[in-house]
Amino acid sequence: MLPEFDKNAAFIWAIIALGIGLPILLAIYAGLRARLARRRLERLREE
C-alpha cells in the first residue's frame, strides 16, 4: 500500500531530499578526509 501523495507530500519530499542529499554529503566528507589523509602521509614521508 503506497501512501496517498496529496496527504503525505511533505513526508515524501523529506525522504526524497534525504535520499539524494545524504549520499552527496557523505561523498564530500569522504573526499575531504581522503585529501587530509594524503597531506598527512606526504608530511610523514618527508620526515
URWO-V912842 format. One record per helix or strand of 2 or more residues. SS is the DSSP state (H for helix, E for strand). FROM is the first residue (numbers start at 1). LEN is the number of residues. If there is no record, write none. Layout:
ss:from:len
SS:FROM:LEN
SS:FROM:LEN
This chain:
ss:from:len
H:9:38
